[in-house]
Amino acid sequence: MILNLASILLIATGLVFFTAGTVGLLRFPDVHSRLHALTKADNLGLGFIVLGAAAQATDPWTVVKLILVWLLTVVAAATVAQLVARSALPPEARQ
């Protein structure tokens, strides 16, 4: 019972962070602010959802796979955000 409640709270918290990231994407004025809101909130939201799902996992290998997916997503999001932010700069500011 307590484990189910913890999972529900963690996943609900993750959904709140996903919603905040989406609102930031839609409301912020420039590319860099939007990227910041989206990558930070989505990575944290996915982390909470992974924790909630890991609490329901039946074996350790499933937990390892969930954490690996989260880590790979964090690395990919950071890389893509850097590329998008760099392409949004004016040509004279790029190095």
Biopython code that builds the backbone (N, CA, C, O; Angstrom):
import numpy as np
from Bio.PDB.StructureBuilder import StructureBuilder

atoms = [
    (1, "MET", "N", (0.817, -1.194, 0.000)),
    (1, "MET", "CA", (0.000, 0.000, 0.000)),
    (1, "MET", "C", (0.866, 1.266, 0.000)),
    (1, "MET", "O", (0.622, 2.184, -0.784)),
    (2, "ILE", "N", (1.867, 1.317, 0.870)),
    (2, "ILE", "CA", (2.742, 2.489, 0.940)),
    (2, "ILE", "C", (3.570, 2.616, -0.335)),
    (2, "ILE", "O", (3.808, 3.726, -0.812)),
    (3, "LEU", "N", (4.007, 1.492, -0.888)),
    (3, "LEU", "CA", (4.786, 1.511, -2.120)),
    (3, "LEU", "C", (3.947, 2.029, -3.290)),
    (3, "LEU", "O", (4.441, 2.789, -4.123)),
    (4, "ASN", "N", (2.699, 1.623, -3.350)),
    (4, "ASN", "CA", (1.807, 2.119, -4.405)),
    (4, "ASN", "C", (1.572, 3.621, -4.261)),
    (4, "ASN", "O", (1.567, 4.346, -5.256)),
    (5, "LEU", "N", (1.380, 4.082, -3.050)),
    (5, "LEU", "CA", (1.170, 5.508, -2.811)),
    (5, "LEU", "C", (2.422, 6.316, -3.182)),
    (5, "LEU", "O", (2.318, 7.390, -3.775)),
    (6, "ALA", "N", (3.603, 5.793, -2.830)),
    (6, "ALA", "CA", (4.854, 6.470, -3.187)),
    (6, "ALA", "C", (5.009, 6.538, -4.701)),
    (6, "ALA", "O", (5.434, 7.562, -5.236)),
    (7, "SER", "N", (4.671, 5.461, -5.392)),
    (7, "SER", "CA", (4.763, 5.458, -6.855)),
    (7, "SER", "C", (3.819, 6.475, -7.471)),
    (7, "SER", "O", (4.188, 7.193, -8.400)),
    (8, "ILE", "N", (2.611, 6.534, -6.956)),
    (8, "ILE", "CA", (1.640, 7.499, -7.481)),
    (8, "ILE", "C", (2.127, 8.928, -7.252)),
    (8, "ILE", "O", (2.016, 9.773, -8.140)),
    (9, "LEU", "N", (2.660, 9.197, -6.076)),
    (9, "LEU", "CA", (3.151, 10.553, -5.781)),
    (9, "LEU", "C", (4.356, 10.920, -6.645)),
    (9, "LEU", "O", (4.451, 12.045, -7.137)),
    (10, "LEU", "N", (5.274, 9.975, -6.830)),
    (10, "LEU", "CA", (6.449, 10.255, -7.661)),
    (10, "LEU", "C", (6.060, 10.491, -9.117)),
    (10, "LEU", "O", (6.567, 11.414, -9.755)),
    (11, "ILE", "N", (5.170, 9.668, -9.640)),
    (11, "ILE", "CA", (4.759, 9.840, -11.032)),
    (11, "ILE", "C", (3.946, 11.122, -11.203)),
    (11, "ILE", "O", (4.080, 11.808, -12.216)),
    (12, "ALA", "N", (3.111, 11.447, -10.231)),
    (12, "ALA", "CA", (2.352, 12.703, -10.300)),
    (12, "ALA", "C", (3.294, 13.909, -10.243)),
    (12, "ALA", "O", (3.079, 14.897, -10.945)),
    (13, "THR", "N", (4.323, 13.830, -9.417)),
    (13, "THR", "CA", (5.312, 14.907, -9.361)),
    (13, "THR", "C", (6.030, 15.042, -10.709)),
    (13, "THR", "O", (6.269, 16.154, -11.180)),
    (14, "GLY", "N", (6.367, 13.918, -11.320)),
    (14, "GLY", "CA", (6.984, 13.955, -12.645)),
    (14, "GLY", "C", (6.085, 14.604, -13.675)),
    (14, "GLY", "O", (6.555, 15.366, -14.520)),
    (15, "LEU", "N", (4.799, 14.314, -13.615)),
    (15, "LEU", "CA", (3.861, 14.927, -14.550)),
    (15, "LEU", "C", (3.745, 16.432, -14.332)),
    (15, "LEU", "O", (3.568, 17.187, -15.289)),
    (16, "VAL", "N", (3.843, 16.872, -13.076)),
    (16, "VAL", "CA", (3.821, 18.310, -12.800)),
    (16, "VAL", "C", (5.040, 18.988, -13.442)),
    (16, "VAL", "O", (4.926, 20.069, -14.019)),
    (17, "PHE", "N", (6.201, 18.341, -13.333)),
    (17, "PHE", "CA", (7.396, 18.923, -13.951)),
    (17, "PHE", "C", (7.287, 18.926, -15.478)),
    (17, "PHE", "O", (7.711, 19.887, -16.121)),
    (18, "PHE", "N", (6.728, 17.873, -16.063)),
    (18, "PHE", "CA", (6.515, 17.868, -17.514)),
    (18, "PHE", "C", (5.573, 18.991, -17.934)),
    (18, "PHE", "O", (5.796, 19.646, -18.952)),
    (19, "THR", "N", (4.530, 19.210, -17.154)),
    (19, "THR", "CA", (3.589, 20.293, -17.450)),
    (19, "THR", "C", (4.277, 21.652, -17.339)),
    (19, "THR", "O", (4.065, 22.531, -18.175)),
    (20, "ALA", "N", (5.098, 21.821, -16.309)),
    (20, "ALA", "CA", (5.825, 23.090, -16.154)),
    (20, "ALA", "C", (6.779, 23.324, -17.323)),
    (20, "ALA", "O", (6.904, 24.450, -17.803)),
    (21, "GLY", "N", (7.446, 22.278, -17.778)),
    (21, "GLY", "CA", (8.336, 22.419, -18.934)),
    (21, "GLY", "C", (7.578, 22.792, -20.195)),
    (21, "GLY", "O", (8.057, 23.591, -20.999)),
    (22, "THR", "N", (6.404, 22.219, -20.369)),
    (22, "THR", "CA", (5.590, 22.539, -21.537)),
    (22, "THR", "C", (5.082, 23.976, -21.475)),
    (22, "THR", "O", (5.062, 24.674, -22.488)),
    (23, "VAL", "N", (4.678, 24.411, -20.304)),
    (23, "VAL", "CA", (4.240, 25.803, -20.149)),
    (23, "VAL", "C", (5.405, 26.749, -20.433)),
    (23, "VAL", "O", (5.220, 27.775, -21.088)),
    (24, "GLY", "N", (6.602, 26.415, -19.949)),
    (24, "GLY", "CA", (7.773, 27.232, -20.237)),
    (24, "GLY", "C", (8.084, 27.282, -21.722)),
    (24, "GLY", "O", (8.473, 28.324, -22.249)),
    (25, "LEU", "N", (7.912, 26.156, -22.394)),
    (25, "LEU", "CA", (8.147, 26.109, -23.840)),
    (25, "LEU", "C", (7.181, 27.023, -24.579)),
    (25, "LEU", "O", (7.556, 27.678, -25.552)),
    (26, "LEU", "N", (5.963, 27.064, -24.124)),
    (26, "LEU", "CA", (4.951, 27.869, -24.809)),
    (26, "LEU", "C", (4.981, 29.340, -24.416)),
    (26, "LEU", "O", (4.594, 30.193, -25.215)),
    (27, "ARG", "N", (5.431, 29.657, -23.207)),
    (27, "ARG", "CA", (5.298, 31.019, -22.702)),
    (27, "ARG", "C", (6.558, 31.870, -22.789)),
    (27, "ARG", "O", (6.460, 33.090, -22.920)),
    (28, "PHE", "N", (7.738, 31.262, -22.720)),
    (28, "PHE", "CA", (8.957, 32.063, -22.695)),
    (28, "PHE", "C", (9.233, 32.680, -24.061)),
    (28, "PHE", "O", (8.869, 32.110, -25.090)),
    (29, "PRO", "N", (9.886, 33.862, -24.069)),
    (29, "PRO", "CA", (9.978, 34.621, -25.313)),
    (29, "PRO", "C", (11.059, 34.170, -26.292)),
    (29, "PRO", "O", (10.866, 34.278, -27.503)),
    (30, "ASP", "N", (12.182, 33.673, -25.801)),
    (30, "ASP", "CA", (13.264, 33.378, -26.737)),
    (30, "ASP", "C", (13.675, 31.905, -26.651)),
    (30, "ASP", "O", (13.264, 31.171, -25.752)),
    (31, "VAL", "N", (14.493, 31.508, -27.611)),
    (31, "VAL", "CA", (14.892, 30.108, -27.744)),
    (31, "VAL", "C", (15.647, 29.618, -26.519)),
    (31, "VAL", "O", (15.400, 28.511, -26.039)),
    (32, "HIS", "N", (16.550, 30.419, -26.016)),
    (32, "HIS", "CA", (17.390, 29.973, -24.902)),
    (32, "HIS", "C", (16.584, 29.774, -23.614)),
    (32, "HIS", "O", (16.817, 28.818, -22.875)),
    (33, "SER", "N", (15.643, 30.672, -23.351)),
    (33, "SER", "CA", (14.776, 30.498, -22.174)),
    (33, "SER", "C", (13.903, 29.261, -22.326)),
    (33, "SER", "O", (13.696, 28.518, -21.366)),
    (34, "ARG", "N", (13.397, 29.045, -23.517)),
    (34, "ARG", "CA", (12.558, 27.874, -23.766)),
    (34, "ARG", "C", (13.346, 26.582, -23.590)),
    (34, "ARG", "O", (12.852, 25.622, -22.998)),
    (35, "LEU", "N", (14.552, 26.562, -24.097)),
    (35, "LEU", "CA", (15.396, 25.371, -23.948)),
    (35, "LEU", "C", (15.702, 25.082, -22.489)),
    (35, "LEU", "O", (15.672, 23.932, -22.052)),
    (36, "HIS", "N", (15.990, 26.118, -21.751)),
    (36, "HIS", "CA", (16.308, 25.940, -20.334)),
    (36, "HIS", "C", (15.117, 25.346, -19.584)),
    (36, "HIS", "O", (15.263, 24.389, -18.823)),
    (37, "ALA", "N", (13.946, 25.925, -19.808)),
    (37, "ALA", "CA", (12.746, 25.432, -19.121)),
    (37, "ALA", "C", (12.447, 23.993, -19.525)),
    (37, "ALA", "O", (12.121, 23.155, -18.684)),
    (38, "LEU", "N", (12.558, 23.722, -20.796)),
    (38, "LEU", "CA", (12.186, 22.395, -21.283)),
    (38, "LEU", "C", (13.162, 21.317, -20.832)),
    (38, "LEU", "O", (12.734, 20.265, -20.357)),
    (39, "THR", "N", (14.455, 21.553, -20.969)),
    (39, "THR", "CA", (15.409, 20.495, -20.621)),
    (39, "THR", "C", (15.473, 20.251, -19.119)),
    (39, "THR", "O", (15.525, 19.101, -18.682)),
    (40, "LYS", "N", (15.471, 21.305, -18.334)),
    (40, "LYS", "CA", (15.543, 21.119, -16.877)),
    (40, "LYS", "C", (14.297, 20.424, -16.354)),
    (40, "LYS", "O", (14.392, 19.438, -15.623)),
    (41, "ALA", "N", (13.138, 20.929, -16.723)),
    (41, "ALA", "CA", (11.893, 20.370, -16.189)),
    (41, "ALA", "C", (11.650, 18.952, -16.701)),
    (41, "ALA", "O", (11.212, 18.090, -15.938)),
    (42, "ASP", "N", (11.922, 18.700, -17.963)),
    (42, "ASP", "CA", (11.673, 17.369, -18.506)),
    (42, "ASP", "C", (12.632, 16.327, -17.952)),
    (42, "ASP", "O", (12.229, 15.192, -17.696)),
    (43, "ASN", "N", (13.885, 16.692, -17.763)),
    (43, "ASN", "CA", (14.822, 15.723, -17.179)),
    (43, "ASN", "C", (14.455, 15.391, -15.736)),
    (43, "ASN", "O", (14.526, 14.235, -15.319)),
    (44, "LEU", "N", (14.070, 16.393, -14.995)),
    (44, "LEU", "CA", (13.660, 16.151, -13.613)),
    (44, "LEU", "C", (12.341, 15.374, -13.565)),
    (44, "LEU", "O", (12.181, 14.473, -12.742)),
    (45, "GLY", "N", (11.408, 15.722, -14.437)),
    (45, "GLY", "CA", (10.140, 15.005, -14.500)),
    (45, "GLY", "C", (10.328, 13.542, -14.859)),
    (45, "GLY", "O", (9.696, 12.667, -14.267)),
    (46, "LEU", "N", (11.194, 13.273, -15.827)),
    (46, "LEU", "CA", (11.468, 11.883, -16.188)),
    (46, "LEU", "C", (12.150, 11.144, -15.047)),
    (46, "LEU", "O", (11.907, 9.954, -14.846)),
    (47, "GLY", "N", (12.998, 11.835, -14.300)),
    (47, "GLY", "CA", (13.639, 11.211, -13.143)),
    (47, "GLY", "C", (12.623, 10.777, -12.101)),
    (47, "GLY", "O", (12.735, 9.684, -11.546)),
    (48, "PHE", "N", (11.633, 11.618, -11.830)),
    (48, "PHE", "CA", (10.597, 11.246, -10.871)),
    (48, "PHE", "C", (9.752, 10.080, -11.392)),
    (48, "PHE", "O", (9.389, 9.183, -10.630)),
    (49, "ILE", "N", (9.444, 10.095, -12.676)),
    (49, "ILE", "CA", (8.654, 9.004, -13.240)),
    (49, "ILE", "C", (9.434, 7.697, -13.209)),
    (49, "ILE", "O", (8.864, 6.640, -12.935)),
    (50, "VAL", "N", (10.729, 7.759, -13.487)),
    (50, "VAL", "CA", (11.566, 6.553, -13.406)),
    (50, "VAL", "C", (11.603, 6.035, -11.972)),
    (50, "VAL", "O", (11.529, 4.826, -11.756)),
    (51, "LEU", "N", (11.716, 6.923, -10.995)),
    (51, "LEU", "CA", (11.703, 6.475, -9.598)),
    (51, "LEU", "C", (10.374, 5.822, -9.232)),
    (51, "LEU", "O", (10.345, 4.810, -8.531)),
    (52, "GLY", "N", (9.287, 6.397, -9.703)),
    (52, "GLY", "CA", (7.977, 5.807, -9.438)),
    (52, "GLY", "C", (7.811, 4.458, -10.103)),
    (52, "GLY", "O", (7.244, 3.540, -9.512)),
    (53, "ALA", "N", (8.297, 4.328, -11.319)),
    (53, "ALA", "CA", (8.214, 3.039, -12.010)),
    (53, "ALA", "C", (9.172, 2.026, -11.398)),
    (53, "ALA", "O", (8.853, 0.840, -11.319)),
    (54, "ALA", "N", (10.343, 2.483, -10.965)),
    (54, "ALA", "CA", (11.314, 1.573, -10.352)),
    (54, "ALA", "C", (10.787, 1.020, -9.034)),
    (54, "ALA", "O", (11.117, -0.106, -8.660)),
    (55, "ALA", "N", (9.981, 1.790, -8.334)),
    (55, "ALA", "CA", (9.406, 1.297, -7.082)),
    (55, "ALA", "C", (8.444, 0.141, -7.331)),
    (55, "ALA", "O", (8.215, -0.680, -6.442)),
    (56, "GLN", "N", (7.887, 0.073, -8.521)),
    (56, "GLN", "CA", (6.955, -0.998, -8.861)),
    (56, "GLN", "C", (7.632, -2.162, -9.575)),
    (56, "GLN", "O", (6.995, -3.183, -9.835)),
    (57, "ALA", "N", (8.900, -2.021, -9.892)),
    (57, "ALA", "CA", (9.619, -3.072, -10.631)),
    (57, "ALA", "C", (9.767, -4.324, -9.772)),
    (57, "ALA", "O", (9.901, -4.250, -8.550)),
    (58, "THR", "N", (9.740, -5.463, -10.437)),
    (58, "THR", "CA", (9.815, -6.732, -9.709)),
    (58, "THR", "C", (11.229, -7.281, -9.607)),
    (58, "THR", "O", (11.506, -8.105, -8.735)),
    (59, "ASP", "N", (12.130, -6.841, -10.483)),
    (59, "ASP", "CA", (13.498, -7.353, -10.415)),
    (59, "ASP", "C", (14.504, -6.211, -10.586)),
    (59, "ASP", "O", (14.170, -5.166, -11.144)),
    (60, "PRO", "N", (15.719, -6.409, -10.111)),
    (60, "PRO", "CA", (16.732, -5.343, -10.187)),
    (60, "PRO", "C", (17.121, -4.975, -11.628)),
    (60, "PRO", "O", (17.470, -3.825, -11.895)),
    (61, "TRP", "N", (17.064, -5.920, -12.535)),
    (61, "TRP", "CA", (17.454, -5.636, -13.917)),
    (61, "TRP", "C", (16.523, -4.594, -14.537)),
    (61, "TRP", "O", (16.971, -3.752, -15.315)),
    (62, "THR", "N", (15.256, -4.640, -14.205)),
    (62, "THR", "CA", (14.309, -3.644, -14.697)),
    (62, "THR", "C", (14.653, -2.264, -14.153)),
    (62, "THR", "O", (14.564, -1.275, -14.881)),
    (63, "VAL", "N", (15.037, -2.183, -12.907)),
    (63, "VAL", "CA", (15.440, -0.905, -12.308)),
    (63, "VAL", "C", (16.681, -0.363, -13.004)),
    (63, "VAL", "O", (16.768, 0.833, -13.281)),
    (64, "VAL", "N", (17.634, -1.232, -13.285)),
    (64, "VAL", "CA", (18.861, -0.813, -13.982)),
    (64, "VAL", "C", (18.526, -0.275, -15.365)),
    (64, "VAL", "O", (19.069, 0.748, -15.782)),
    (65, "LYS", "N", (17.638, -0.955, -16.078)),
    (65, "LYS", "CA", (17.251, -0.488, -17.411)),
    (65, "LYS", "C", (16.530, 0.849, -17.352)),
    (65, "LYS", "O", (16.761, 1.712, -18.200)),
    (66, "LEU", "N", (15.666, 1.035, -16.369)),
    (66, "LEU", "CA", (14.972, 2.316, -16.229)),
    (66, "LEU", "C", (15.952, 3.453, -15.961)),
    (66, "LEU", "O", (15.841, 4.527, -16.554)),
    (67, "ILE", "N", (16.895, 3.220, -15.082)),
    (67, "ILE", "CA", (17.889, 4.249, -14.768)),
    (67, "ILE", "C", (18.783, 4.519, -15.968)),
    (67, "ILE", "O", (19.160, 5.665, -16.212)),
    (68, "LEU", "N", (19.126, 3.483, -16.718)),
    (68, "LEU", "CA", (19.939, 3.664, -17.919)),
    (68, "LEU", "C", (19.200, 4.501, -18.961)),
    (68, "LEU", "O", (19.794, 5.374, -19.593)),
    (69, "VAL", "N", (17.924, 4.241, -19.139)),
    (69, "VAL", "CA", (17.135, 5.039, -20.082)),
    (69, "VAL", "C", (17.108, 6.495, -19.640)),
    (69, "VAL", "O", (17.237, 7.396, -20.469)),
    (70, "TRP", "N", (16.939, 6.738, -18.329)),
    (70, "TRP", "CA", (16.913, 8.109, -17.836)),
    (70, "TRP", "C", (18.263, 8.795, -18.071)),
    (70, "TRP", "O", (18.305, 9.941, -18.519)),
    (71, "LEU", "N", (19.357, 8.105, -17.773)),
    (71, "LEU", "CA", (20.683, 8.702, -17.961)),
    (71, "LEU", "C", (20.962, 9.004, -19.435)),
    (71, "LEU", "O", (21.501, 10.062, -19.761)),
    (72, "LEU", "N", (20.601, 8.089, -20.315)),
    (72, "LEU", "CA", (20.800, 8.334, -21.744)),
    (72, "LEU", "C", (19.942, 9.506, -22.231)),
    (72, "LEU", "O", (20.369, 10.275, -23.092)),
    (73, "THR", "N", (18.762, 9.634, -21.691)),
    (73, "THR", "CA", (17.897, 10.760, -22.058)),
    (73, "THR", "C", (18.479, 12.082, -21.578)),
    (73, "THR", "O", (18.404, 13.085, -22.287)),
    (74, "VAL", "N", (19.054, 12.093, -20.386)),
    (74, "VAL", "CA", (19.672, 13.308, -19.863)),
    (74, "VAL", "C", (20.840, 13.734, -20.757)),
    (74, "VAL", "O", (20.976, 14.913, -21.083)),
    (75, "VAL", "N", (21.670, 12.784, -21.147)),
    (75, "VAL", "CA", (22.813, 13.095, -22.014)),
    (75, "VAL", "C", (22.338, 13.572, -23.383)),
    (75, "VAL", "O", (22.867, 14.544, -23.922)),
    (76, "ALA", "N", (21.346, 12.894, -23.941)),
    (76, "ALA", "CA", (20.838, 13.289, -25.259)),
    (76, "ALA", "C", (20.187, 14.664, -25.213)),
    (76, "ALA", "O", (20.385, 15.470, -26.122)),
    (77, "ALA", "N", (19.418, 14.942, -24.173)),
    (77, "ALA", "CA", (18.760, 16.250, -24.063)),
    (77, "ALA", "C", (19.786, 17.370, -23.924)),
    (77, "ALA", "O", (19.626, 18.438, -24.516)),
    (78, "ALA", "N", (20.826, 17.133, -23.151)),
    (78, "ALA", "CA", (21.867, 18.161, -23.000)),
    (78, "ALA", "C", (22.581, 18.417, -24.322)),
    (78, "ALA", "O", (22.863, 19.564, -24.668)),
    (79, "THR", "N", (22.867, 17.365, -25.047)),
    (79, "THR", "CA", (23.553, 17.505, -26.332)),
    (79, "THR", "C", (22.688, 18.242, -27.344)),
    (79, "THR", "O", (23.162, 19.157, -28.017)),
    (80, "VAL", "N", (21.444, 17.857, -27.455)),
    (80, "VAL", "CA", (20.543, 18.502, -28.410)),
    (80, "VAL", "C", (20.297, 19.952, -28.020)),
    (80, "VAL", "O", (20.225, 20.818, -28.893)),
    (81, "ALA", "N", (20.167, 20.232, -26.734)),
    (81, "ALA", "CA", (19.954, 21.612, -26.292)),
    (81, "ALA", "C", (21.150, 22.486, -26.663)),
    (81, "ALA", "O", (20.979, 23.628, -27.088)),
    (82, "GLN", "N", (22.356, 21.949, -26.501)),
    (82, "GLN", "CA", (23.550, 22.702, -26.892)),
    (82, "GLN", "C", (23.536, 22.993, -28.391)),
    (82, "GLN", "O", (23.841, 24.110, -28.809)),
    (83, "LEU", "N", (23.190, 22.009, -29.188)),
    (83, "LEU", "CA", (23.173, 22.202, -30.645)),
    (83, "LEU", "C", (22.112, 23.214, -31.070)),
    (83, "LEU", "O", (22.364, 24.055, -31.932)),
    (84, "VAL", "N", (20.932, 23.135, -30.470)),
    (84, "VAL", "CA", (19.869, 24.080, -30.810)),
    (84, "VAL", "C", (20.238, 25.485, -30.344)),
    (84, "VAL", "O", (20.023, 26.454, -31.071)),
    (85, "ALA", "N", (20.788, 25.602, -29.143)),
    (85, "ALA", "CA", (21.175, 26.921, -28.625)),
    (85, "ALA", "C", (22.270, 27.549, -29.483)),
    (85, "ALA", "O", (22.249, 28.750, -29.749)),
    (86, "ARG", "N", (23.216, 26.733, -29.907)),
    (86, "ARG", "CA", (24.292, 27.257, -30.752)),
    (86, "ARG", "C", (23.762, 27.687, -32.109)),
    (86, "ARG", "O", (24.210, 28.696, -32.653)),
    (87, "SER", "N", (22.820, 26.941, -32.664)),
    (87, "SER", "CA", (22.276, 27.323, -33.971)),
    (87, "SER", "C", (21.377, 28.554, -33.874)),
    (87, "SER", "O", (21.146, 29.221, -34.883)),
    (88, "ALA", "N", (20.867, 28.869, -32.686)),
    (88, "ALA", "CA", (20.010, 30.036, -32.512)),
    (88, "ALA", "C", (20.809, 31.325, -32.374)),
    (88, "ALA", "O", (20.247, 32.416, -32.469)),
    (89, "LEU", "N", (22.105, 31.210, -32.151)),
    (89, "LEU", "CA", (22.940, 32.409, -32.037)),
    (89, "LEU", "C", (23.093, 33.061, -33.402)),
    (89, "LEU", "O", (23.027, 32.383, -34.427)),
    (90, "PRO", "N", (23.298, 34.382, -33.423)),
    (90, "PRO", "CA", (23.585, 35.042, -34.698)),
    (90, "PRO", "C", (24.927, 34.538, -35.243)),
    (90, "PRO", "O", (25.794, 34.133, -34.470)),
    (91, "PRO", "N", (25.100, 34.562, -36.551)),
    (91, "PRO", "CA", (26.322, 34.005, -37.156)),
    (91, "PRO", "C", (27.614, 34.620, -36.626)),
    (91, "PRO", "O", (28.618, 33.916, -36.518)),
    (92, "GLU", "N", (27.623, 35.906, -36.292)),
    (92, "GLU", "CA", (28.851, 36.527, -35.819)),
    (92, "GLU", "C", (29.211, 36.106, -34.406)),
    (92, "GLU", "O", (30.364, 36.266, -34.006)),
    (93, "ALA", "N", (28.270, 35.572, -33.632)),
    (93, "ALA", "CA", (28.535, 35.156, -32.263)),
    (93, "ALA", "C", (28.974, 33.694, -32.174)),
    (93, "ALA", "O", (29.449, 33.251, -31.128)),
    (94, "ARG", "N", (28.819, 32.954, -33.256)),
    (94, "ARG", "CA", (29.202, 31.526, -33.234)),
    (94, "ARG", "C", (30.705, 31.390, -33.332)),
    (94, "ARG", "O", (31.381, 32.201, -33.966)),
    (95, "GLN", "N", (31.215, 30.355, -32.698)),
    (95, "GLN", "CA", (32.672, 30.122, -32.767)),
    (95, "GLN", "C", (32.958, 28.867, -33.523)),
    (95, "GLN", "O", (34.121, 28.498, -33.690)),
]
sb = StructureBuilder()
sb.init_structure("model")
sb.init_model(0)
sb.init_chain("A")
sb.init_seg("    ")
for serial, (resi, resn, name, xyz) in enumerate(atoms, 1):
    if name == "N":
        sb.init_residue(resn, " ", resi, " ")
    sb.init_atom(name, np.array(xyz, "f"), 0.0, 1.0, " ", f" {name:<3s}", serial, name[0])
structure = sb.get_structure()
